Amino acid sequence: MRARQACVLVALVLLCLPSARAQAPSAPPLLHVRSCLPSPVCSALDQRLTAELAALRVPVVVRDLGASALALEQIARDEHALAATRVAHDGSTLELWQAEVKGMPALPATLQRIPVDAEDGWSVSALAALEALRARLLGRPPDEPAARVVPAAQQTASMATSDRTPWLWLRVAMGAAYSPGGLGFHPQLLTALRLQAPAPFSADAFAALDLTSTGHREPEGAARVRATLLGLAVDIAAPERRRVTAALGAGAALALLRVGGSAPEAGYSARTDRIVGAGPALRASAAARLSKWSRVRLELLAAITAPHAVVRFAGREVASWGRPFVLLTLGVELGVPRSGEDE
């Protein structure tokens, strides 16, 4: 009789076991949020993070949220996540949020911001985040924090600054202008202001001043030409690779030309004219990043203006300028931070 009762009890336990397992609450997942701009940098970092999270043998949830303004903590808590990762919108920072561990005051909710640098390799950033996460899963803080830890209560303020990049660039450059009309090269000093619009676009206003006039001499006398160039352009930049960004742009150029005659021979008179020409412009550039706030830029601009400057001696054309002309410059750009942002 007792043996029969024991068999019945074992059978009941076995029948109830699957049901109990089905009703058991699922473990909190790890969350990866995809939000940065499409680029080789972000794709490589996203793939590495997703693979490393899956290797932790904890459920992983991936969300594509684009340029979401929501704080990472809010997204993670809505998903009931144990931890969450996100690459900043501009691909410069990797964020790791970790929930607090109940019963352990030494392990509060934290947000880590780990700089991403192409020179260090994307795997280094991923491993730094995963090392901190592994330590949390083991129930202890990491011995050597991989990045600055921000209390979760300050996460909203941290998110407001984590994606910031310079909104304005000031450029000073040296170069030379050339027009195939017989007047040679014009040394130029260029200054420019670049407004950083939402990537990959930017707008640029520039002014190039002639450092010296160029001349042309004929038996009848001599003439000198001085050119001042003004322009506006809009650029489209390719994703940064190995600290270098290439860009193509189009816009308009304005040429302020002063053509003056001198040393006329007997029977001839000298005259000075001022000519304003305008026309379309195309340009290509490459910028090498020195730091977040500085870079070196090489740029080639080509334009054609109408009317163009013409030098005439005794009624015949001996030289011209502006059909077309090119301007090659090399200079340094310095970024201007938004108000209240630290470098």
C-alpha positions in Angstrom: 0.0 0.0 0.0 2.8 2.4 0.9 4.6 1.6 -2.2 1.6 2.4 -4.3 1.2 5.8 -2.6 4.8 6.6 -3.2 4.4 5.8 -6.9 1.4 8.1 -7.2 3.2 10.9 -5.4 6.2 10.6 -7.8 3.9 10.7 -10.8 2.2 13.8 -9.6 5.5 15.6 -9.1 6.6 14.7 -12.6 3.4 15.9 -14.1 3.6 19.2 -12.3 7.3 19.8 -13.1 6.8 21.0 -16.7 4.0 23.3 -15.7 6.2 24.8 -13.0 9.0 25.3 -15.5 6.6 27.0 -18.0 5.3 29.4 -15.3 8.8 30.3 -14.0 9.6 33.9 -14.8 12.2 34.4 -17.6 15.6 35.8 -16.8 16.2 39.5 -17.3 17.7 40.0 -20.8 20.7 42.0 -22.0 19.7 44.8 -24.3 21.6 46.3 -27.3 20.2 49.5 -28.8 21.2 50.4 -32.4 21.1 54.1 -32.8 24.2 55.5 -34.6 24.5 56.6 -38.2 25.1 53.8 -40.8 28.9 53.6 -41.2 31.7 50.9 -41.2 32.5 52.1 -37.6 29.1 51.5 -36.2 28.4 48.3 -38.1 31.7 46.7 -36.8 31.0 47.8 -33.2 27.3 46.6 -33.4 28.3 43.2 -34.7 31.0 42.7 -32.1 28.8 43.8 -29.2 25.9 41.5 -30.3 28.3 38.5 -30.6 29.9 39.2 -27.2 26.6 39.7 -25.4 25.3 36.4 -26.9 28.4 34.6 -25.5 27.4 35.5 -22.0 24.7 32.9 -22.1 22.0 35.4 -21.1 19.0 36.3 -23.4 19.9 39.2 -25.7 17.3 41.7 -27.1 18.3 44.0 -30.0 16.3 47.1 -30.7 16.8 49.5 -33.7 15.7 52.9 -32.5 17.6 55.2 -34.8 18.5 58.7 -33.4 16.3 58.2 -30.3 16.4 61.0 -27.6 15.3 58.5 -24.9 17.8 57.9 -22.1 19.4 54.5 -22.2 18.2 53.8 -18.7 14.6 54.4 -19.7 14.8 52.1 -22.7 16.5 49.4 -20.6 13.9 49.5 -17.8 11.1 49.4 -20.3 12.6 46.1 -21.5 13.2 44.9 -17.9 16.9 44.5 -18.9 19.7 43.5 -16.7 22.1 45.8 -18.7 22.0 47.7 -22.0 24.6 48.9 -24.5 24.3 51.7 -27.2 26.7 53.4 -29.6 26.4 57.2 -29.5 24.7 58.7 -32.6 28.0 60.0 -34.0 29.9 56.7 -33.3 32.3 58.4 -30.9 31.1 56.8 -27.6 30.0 53.4 -26.4 27.4 53.5 -23.5 26.9 50.7 -21.0 24.1 50.9 -18.5 23.8 48.3 -15.7 20.9 47.8 -13.3 21.4 47.9 -9.6 22.0 44.7 -7.8 19.4 44.3 -5.0 20.9 43.8 -1.6 24.3 45.1 -2.6 24.7 48.9 -2.0 28.2 48.7 -3.6 26.6 47.9 -7.0 24.1 50.7 -7.8 22.8 51.4 -11.3 25.6 52.9 -13.4 26.2 54.3 -16.8 29.7 54.0 -18.4 30.8 56.1 -21.4 33.7 54.5 -23.3 35.4 56.5 -26.0 35.6 54.8 -29.4 38.7 55.4 -31.4 39.6 53.9 -34.8 43.3 53.8 -33.8 42.5 51.6 -30.8 40.3 49.2 -32.7 36.6 48.6 -32.2 37.2 45.3 -30.4 39.0 47.1 -27.6 36.0 49.2 -26.8 33.7 46.2 -27.0 35.9 44.2 -24.7 36.1 47.0 -22.2 32.3 47.1 -22.0 32.0 43.4 -21.7 34.7 43.2 -18.9 32.6 45.5 -16.8 29.4 43.6 -17.6 31.0 40.2 -16.7 32.1 41.7 -13.4 28.6 42.8 -12.7 27.1 39.4 -13.6 29.5 37.9 -11.1 28.2 40.2 -8.4 31.3 42.4 -7.9 32.5 45.7 -9.2 35.4 45.6 -11.8 38.8 46.0 -10.3 39.9 48.6 -13.0 36.9 50.6 -14.4 37.3 50.8 -18.2 35.6 54.2 -18.3 34.2 57.1 -16.2 31.2 55.8 -14.2 28.2 58.2 -14.0 25.5 57.6 -11.4 22.2 56.6 -13.0 20.5 59.6 -11.5 22.7 61.8 -13.8 22.0 59.8 -16.9 19.7 62.3 -18.5 22.4 65.0 -18.2 25.0 62.6 -19.5 23.0 61.7 -22.5 22.6 65.4 -23.3 26.4 65.8 -23.8 27.5 62.3 -24.9 26.6 62.8 -28.6 27.9 66.4 -28.9 30.4 67.3 -31.6 31.6 70.7 -32.7 28.8 72.6 -34.4 31.1 75.2 -36.0 34.6 75.0 -37.5 37.0 77.9 -38.1 39.6 77.2 -40.7 42.8 79.2 -41.6 44.7 78.0 -44.7 47.4 78.9 -47.1 47.3 78.1 -50.8 47.4 79.3 -54.4 44.9 80.3 -57.1 45.6 79.6 -60.7 43.8 80.5 -63.9 45.2 79.4 -67.3 45.2 82.9 -68.8 48.9 83.8 -68.6 49.0 85.5 -65.2 50.5 82.6 -63.2 49.8 81.6 -59.6 48.3 83.9 -56.9 49.4 83.1 -53.3 46.2 83.1 -51.1 45.3 83.3 -47.4 42.0 81.6 -46.8 39.7 81.9 -43.9 36.4 79.9 -43.6 33.5 79.1 -41.3 32.0 75.7 -41.6 28.5 75.0 -40.0 28.2 71.3 -39.1 24.6 70.3 -40.2 23.2 66.8 -39.4 25.6 64.3 -40.9 26.8 64.0 -43.6 26.1 67.6 -44.6 27.9 70.8 -43.8 27.8 74.4 -45.1 30.8 76.5 -45.6 31.5 80.2 -46.2 35.0 81.3 -47.2 37.2 84.2 -48.2 40.6 84.0 -49.9 42.7 87.1 -50.0 45.5 87.7 -52.5 48.8 88.0 -50.7 50.5 89.7 -53.7 49.4 90.8 -57.2 50.7 89.0 -60.3 51.8 90.8 -63.4 52.2 90.6 -67.2 54.5 92.7 -69.3 54.5 93.5 -73.0 56.4 96.1 -75.1 53.6 98.6 -74.6 53.8 98.4 -70.7 52.9 96.2 -67.7 49.7 95.2 -65.9 49.1 93.7 -62.5 46.1 91.7 -61.3 44.9 91.1 -57.7 42.1 88.6 -56.9 39.9 88.3 -53.8 37.6 85.3 -53.7 34.4 84.8 -51.7 32.2 81.7 -51.7 29.5 79.5 -50.3 29.4 75.8 -50.6 27.5 72.7 -49.2 29.5 69.5 -48.7 28.6 65.8 -48.3 31.1 63.8 -46.3 31.9 60.1 -46.5 32.1 58.1 -43.2 35.4 58.6 -41.4 38.1 55.9 -42.0 41.4 55.8 -40.1 40.8 59.4 -38.9 40.4 60.7 -42.5 37.1 62.1 -43.9 36.7 62.8 -47.6 34.0 65.2 -48.9 32.6 66.6 -52.1 30.8 69.9 -52.4 29.1 72.4 -54.7 28.4 76.1 -54.4 29.1 79.5 -55.8 32.2 81.7 -56.0 32.5 85.5 -56.3 35.8 87.0 -57.7 36.7 90.6 -56.9 39.4 91.5 -59.4 41.6 94.6 -59.7 43.4 95.0 -63.0 45.9 97.9 -63.1 48.2 99.1 -65.9 51.7 100.6 -65.2 54.9 101.8 -66.8 53.3 102.6 -70.2 55.6 103.3 -73.1 55.4 106.6 -75.0 52.0 107.1 -76.7 50.2 104.8 -74.3 48.2 105.5 -71.1 47.6 103.2 -68.1 44.2 102.5 -66.7 42.9 100.6 -63.6 39.7 98.6 -63.7 37.7 96.7 -61.0 35.7 93.7 -62.1 33.2 91.5 -60.2 32.7 88.0 -61.5 30.5 85.2 -60.2 29.8 81.6 -61.1 29.4 78.0 -60.0 32.0 76.1 -58.0 32.9 72.5 -57.3 35.3 71.2 -54.7 36.8 68.1 -53.1 38.5 67.9 -49.7 40.1 65.5 -47.3 40.4 66.2 -43.5 42.7 64.3 -41.1 41.4 64.4 -37.5 44.0 65.5 -35.0 41.6 65.5 -32.0 37.9 65.9 -31.4 38.3 69.6 -31.8 41.0 70.0 -34.5 41.8 68.6 -37.9 44.0 69.4 -41.0 42.1 69.9 -44.3 43.4 69.8 -47.9 41.0 71.2 -50.4 40.8 71.8 -54.2 38.1 74.2 -55.5 37.4 74.8 -59.2 35.1 77.5 -60.5 34.4 79.6 -63.6 33.3 83.3 -63.3 31.6 85.7 -65.7 32.6 88.3 -66.6 36.3 87.4 -66.3 39.2 89.8 -66.2 41.0 90.6 -69.4 44.3 92.4 -69.9 44.5 94.3 -73.2 47.5 96.2 -74.6 46.8 98.4 -77.6 43.4 96.7 -78.1 44.7 93.2 -78.2 44.0 90.6 -75.4 47.3 89.4 -73.8 46.1 87.8 -70.6 42.9 86.8 -68.7 41.8 85.5 -65.4 38.7 83.5 -64.3 37.9 81.1 -67.1 38.2 78.9 -65.2 40.3 79.1 -62.0 41.3 76.6 -59.3 42.2 77.2 -55.7 44.3 74.7 -53.7 44.6 75.2 -49.9 46.0 73.4 -46.9 45.1 74.5 -43.4 43.9 73.8 -39.9 40.3 73.7 -38.6 39.4 74.3 -35.0 36.0 73.2 -33.6 33.8 75.4 -31.6 31.9 73.6 -28.8 28.3 74.2 -27.9 27.6 76.4 -25.0 28.3 74.7 -21.7 30.2 71.8 -23.2 33.7 70.9 -21.9 36.5 69.8 -24.2 
